[in-house]
Amino acid sequence: MSVYTTVERDALAQWLAPLPVGTVLDYSPIAAGIQNSNYFVTTTEGRWVLTLFERIDPADLAFYLGLQAHLSARGIPCPNPVGTSGTYWRALAGKPAALFNCLPGASLTQVEPTHCRHLGKVLAQIHLAGADYPDPQPNPCGATWRASTGRRLASLLSADERSRVLAELEFQSAQDFTRLPRGIVHADLFRDNTLWLNDALTGVLDFYFAGEDALLFDIAVVANDWCADDASLHALLTGYQEVRGLTTAERAAWPAMRRAAALRFWLLRLEAREHPRAGSVVTIKDPDEFGSLLDHLRLAGSDLPG
């Protein structure tokens, strides 16, 4: 949720006019994340979040915004886009933009196993709720993206990074995930993409990496960010399986899938480091966090507990 595009107040007021949200009173940029420009907007009818999509093809927005509306209607606590005339986005400051209800809560400062168990249940609910969403797009950072991005970045990296990336790409190319259950995955459900209020999960944010993939990939993404110990991982998996049980094939694929999830975010952050983007408020995240995690997972094996 960095800010790359500046929005003028008059332009915002004009853009808001067709929507049933009242008139603008105040707005301010949100400095977090790395992909889109985001603002808090206060109007006479309440508080909202405005997102300007910096890199997403407008042709893909119907999927992402429609998915959030679909999940919200099924009780998933995610932002619900405010539509007009059958569409959820219009151009603002030269970028496609959408307005969402502002969910209560804040990101966690400390994660406990009880949070992981609750999150696991909601993640499984997302997987089930998205099962009947029509014409899902593939995961934009799936296996094909990881292979092509890793090879493209290799020449820009240090010798150590290059050898580790290429070694992991070779390992992943030998994996067969075709027998795993598939569906729509969030693919970016980090701690800063959730909101909590009194230990209750009140918001699942940022669906702009969502797409069809192995459901296990989504669990691995969450585990890599949320679960610093076995107790948290056990809680996450327990909560998930209260809603949807894991298959034998998923259990067998777990160590390799955790590595695939770590590789995906290591590559994303390496790409952001090597190809920085200009913006008025920009967050650059440390690639080494996931490079080190991948090294740990490679050595540990990381079997699925329970």
C-alpha positions in Angstrom: 0.0 0.0 0.0 2.7 2.5 -1.0 1.8 5.7 -2.7 3.1 6.2 -6.3 0.4 8.4 -7.7 -0.7 11.7 -6.1 -4.4 12.4 -6.1 -5.7 16.0 -6.0 -8.6 16.8 -3.8 -10.8 18.3 -6.6 -10.2 15.3 -8.8 -11.1 13.0 -5.9 -14.3 14.9 -5.2 -15.3 14.6 -8.8 -14.5 10.9 -8.9 -16.5 10.2 -5.8 -19.6 12.1 -7.0 -21.3 9.2 -8.7 -20.9 6.9 -5.7 -23.4 6.7 -2.8 -20.7 7.7 -0.3 -21.4 11.4 0.3 -18.8 14.2 -0.2 -15.2 14.1 0.7 -14.1 15.6 4.0 -10.5 14.5 4.2 -8.0 12.0 2.8 -4.5 10.8 3.6 -2.0 8.4 2.0 -1.4 4.9 3.4 2.3 3.9 3.6 2.6 0.1 3.6 3.0 -2.7 1.1 4.7 -2.3 -2.3 2.3 -2.7 -5.2 -0.6 0.0 -5.3 -1.3 3.5 -4.2 -3.8 3.7 -1.3 -5.5 6.4 0.6 -7.9 6.6 3.6 -10.9 8.7 2.5 -13.4 10.3 5.0 -16.7 11.4 3.6 -20.0 12.6 5.0 -21.1 8.9 4.9 -18.1 7.3 6.6 -14.5 6.1 6.1 -13.3 4.3 3.0 -10.1 3.0 1.4 -9.2 4.3 -2.1 -6.9 2.1 -4.2 -5.2 3.2 -7.4 -3.8 0.2 -9.3 -0.3 0.9 -10.5 0.6 -2.3 -12.4 -2.6 -4.4 -12.7 -4.0 -4.6 -16.2 -7.5 -3.1 -16.2 -8.7 -6.2 -17.9 -7.8 -8.2 -14.8 -9.6 -5.9 -12.3 -13.0 -7.4 -13.0 -11.6 -10.7 -11.6 -9.9 -9.2 -8.5 -12.8 -6.8 -7.6 -15.5 -9.3 -8.4 -13.8 -11.9 -6.3 -13.8 -9.6 -3.3 -17.4 -8.8 -3.7 -18.1 -12.5 -4.1 -16.3 -13.4 -0.9 -17.7 -10.5 1.1 -21.2 -11.7 0.2 -20.4 -15.1 1.6 -19.3 -13.7 4.9 -15.5 -13.4 4.4 -14.3 -10.3 6.2 -12.7 -8.7 3.1 -13.0 -5.2 1.5 -16.2 -4.9 -0.5 -15.8 -2.6 -3.6 -18.4 0.2 -4.0 -19.8 -0.2 -7.5 -21.8 2.0 -9.9 -23.4 1.2 -13.2 -22.3 -2.4 -13.0 -18.6 -1.7 -12.6 -16.2 -1.5 -9.6 -13.5 0.8 -11.0 -13.0 4.0 -12.9 -10.0 6.0 -13.9 -8.5 8.5 -11.4 -5.3 10.5 -11.9 -4.6 8.4 -15.0 -4.9 5.0 -13.1 -7.8 2.6 -12.6 -9.1 3.1 -9.1 -11.7 1.6 -6.8 -13.3 2.5 -3.4 -13.8 0.0 -0.6 -15.5 0.0 2.8 -13.0 0.6 5.6 -12.8 -2.5 7.9 -12.2 -2.1 11.6 -9.1 -3.3 13.4 -5.4 -3.1 13.1 -2.4 -5.4 12.2 -1.1 -7.6 15.0 2.0 -6.6 16.8 2.5 -10.0 18.3 1.2 -13.3 16.9 -0.1 -16.0 19.3 -1.2 -19.6 18.4 -4.8 -18.6 18.9 -4.5 -16.0 16.1 -3.0 -18.7 13.8 -5.9 -21.1 14.6 -8.5 -18.4 13.8 -6.6 -17.4 10.6 -6.4 -21.1 9.5 -10.2 -21.4 9.7 -10.8 -18.2 7.7 -8.2 -19.3 5.1 -10.1 -22.6 4.6 -13.4 -20.6 4.4 -11.9 -18.5 1.7 -10.9 -21.6 -0.3 -14.4 -23.0 0.0 -16.2 -19.7 -0.7 -14.1 -19.1 -3.8 -14.8 -22.6 -5.2 -17.8 -21.4 -7.3 -16.4 -18.1 -8.5 -16.4 -18.4 -12.3 -13.4 -18.3 -14.6 -10.6 -17.9 -12.1 -7.3 -16.5 -13.4 -4.1 -18.4 -12.7 -1.9 -17.4 -9.8 0.1 -14.4 -11.4 3.2 -15.5 -9.4 2.8 -19.2 -9.8 5.4 -21.7 -10.9 5.8 -20.3 -14.4 6.4 -16.8 -13.0 8.9 -18.1 -10.4 10.9 -19.9 -13.0 11.0 -17.0 -15.5 11.6 -14.3 -12.9 14.4 -16.3 -11.2 16.3 -16.8 -14.5 15.8 -13.2 -15.6 17.1 -11.8 -12.2 20.0 -14.3 -12.0 22.5 -12.1 -13.9 21.8 -9.1 -11.6 22.4 -11.0 -8.4 25.5 -11.6 -6.4 27.3 -14.9 -7.0 25.9 -16.3 -3.8 22.3 -15.2 -4.4 22.5 -16.4 -8.0 23.7 -19.9 -7.1 21.0 -20.3 -4.4 18.2 -19.1 -6.7 19.2 -21.3 -9.6 19.6 -24.3 -7.2 16.0 -23.8 -5.9 14.6 -23.4 -9.4 16.2 -26.7 -10.3 14.6 -28.4 -7.3 11.2 -26.9 -7.9 11.2 -27.9 -11.6 11.4 -31.6 -10.4 8.3 -31.3 -8.2 4.9 -32.5 -9.4 2.0 -30.7 -7.7 -0.6 -31.7 -10.3 -2.4 -34.1 -7.9 -3.0 -31.4 -5.2 -6.5 -29.9 -4.7 -6.7 -26.6 -6.6 -8.8 -23.4 -6.3 -8.6 -19.7 -5.8 -5.8 -18.7 -3.4 -5.1 -15.4 -1.8 -1.3 -15.9 -2.2 -0.3 -12.9 -0.1 -1.9 -13.4 3.3 0.8 -11.9 5.4 0.3 -10.3 8.9 0.1 -6.8 7.3 -2.7 -8.0 5.1 -5.0 -8.7 8.1 -6.9 -6.7 10.6 -7.7 -7.7 14.2 -10.0 -6.3 16.9 -9.9 -7.8 20.4 -8.2 -11.0 19.0 -11.0 -11.4 16.3 -10.0 -11.4 12.7 -11.9 -8.4 11.2 -10.2 -8.0 7.8 -8.4 -10.0 5.1 -6.9 -7.4 2.7 -5.1 -7.2 -0.7 -6.3 -9.8 -3.1 -4.3 -8.6 -6.0 -2.1 -11.7 -6.2 -5.1 -14.0 -6.0 -5.6 -16.7 -8.6 -6.0 -20.4 -9.2 -3.3 -22.6 -7.7 -2.8 -25.5 -5.3 -4.6 -24.6 -2.1 -1.6 -25.9 -0.2 0.5 -23.0 -1.7 -1.8 -20.6 0.2 -1.3 -22.5 3.5 2.5 -22.4 2.9 2.5 -18.7 2.3 0.7 -18.1 5.6 2.9 -20.6 7.5 6.1 -18.9 6.3 5.0 -15.5 7.6 2.9 -16.3 10.7 4.4 -19.4 12.2 7.7 -18.9 14.0 7.4 -22.1 16.0 5.7 -25.5 16.0 2.9 -24.4 18.3 1.8 -21.7 15.8 2.1 -24.0 12.8 0.1 -26.7 14.6 -2.6 -24.1 15.5 -2.8 -22.9 11.9 -3.2 -26.4 10.5 -5.7 -27.3 13.2 -7.9 -24.3 12.4 -7.7 -25.0 8.7 -8.6 -28.6 9.1 -11.6 -27.7 11.2 -13.1 -26.5 7.9 -11.3 -28.4 5.2 -9.2 -31.5 5.7 -5.8 -32.0 4.0 -5.2 -34.9 1.6 -2.4 -37.4 1.7 -0.9 -35.8 -1.4 -0.9 -32.4 0.3 0.9 -33.8 3.3 3.6 -35.4 1.1 4.1 -32.1 -0.8 4.3 -29.9 2.2 8.1 -29.5 2.5 8.6 -28.6 -1.2 5.6 -26.3 -1.2 6.9 -24.3 1.8 10.1 -23.8 -0.2 8.1 -22.7 -3.3 6.2 -20.1 -1.2 9.5 -18.8 0.3 11.0 -18.6 -3.2 8.1 -16.7 -4.5 8.5 -13.9 -2.0 12.3 -13.9 -2.1 12.1 -13.3 -5.9 9.4 -10.6 -5.5 11.6 -8.7 -3.1 14.7 -9.2 -5.2 12.9 -7.9 -8.2 11.8 -4.8 -6.2 15.4 -4.2 -5.1 16.9 -4.6 -8.6 14.1 -2.6 -10.3 13.0 0.0 -7.8 9.9 2.1 -8.6 9.5 5.8 -8.0 6.8 7.1 -5.6 6.1 9.7 -3.0 5.8 7.0 -0.2 7.5 3.7 -1.1 8.1 0.7 1.1 11.1 -1.5 0.2 11.2 -4.9 2.0 14.3 -6.9 2.8 14.8 -9.8 0.4 17.1 -11.6 2.8 14.2 -12.4 5.1 12.9 -15.0 2.6 16.3 -16.0 1.3 17.3 -17.0 4.8 14.0 -18.7 5.4 14.4 -20.7 2.2 17.9 -21.8 3.3 16.4 -22.9 6.7 13.6 -24.9 5.0 16.0 -26.5 2.6 18.1 -27.8 5.5 15.2 -28.6 8.0 12.9 -30.5 5.6 9.9 -28.9 7.4 7.6 -32.0 7.6 3.9 -31.3 8.1 3.1 -31.8 11.8 0.2 -33.8 13.0 
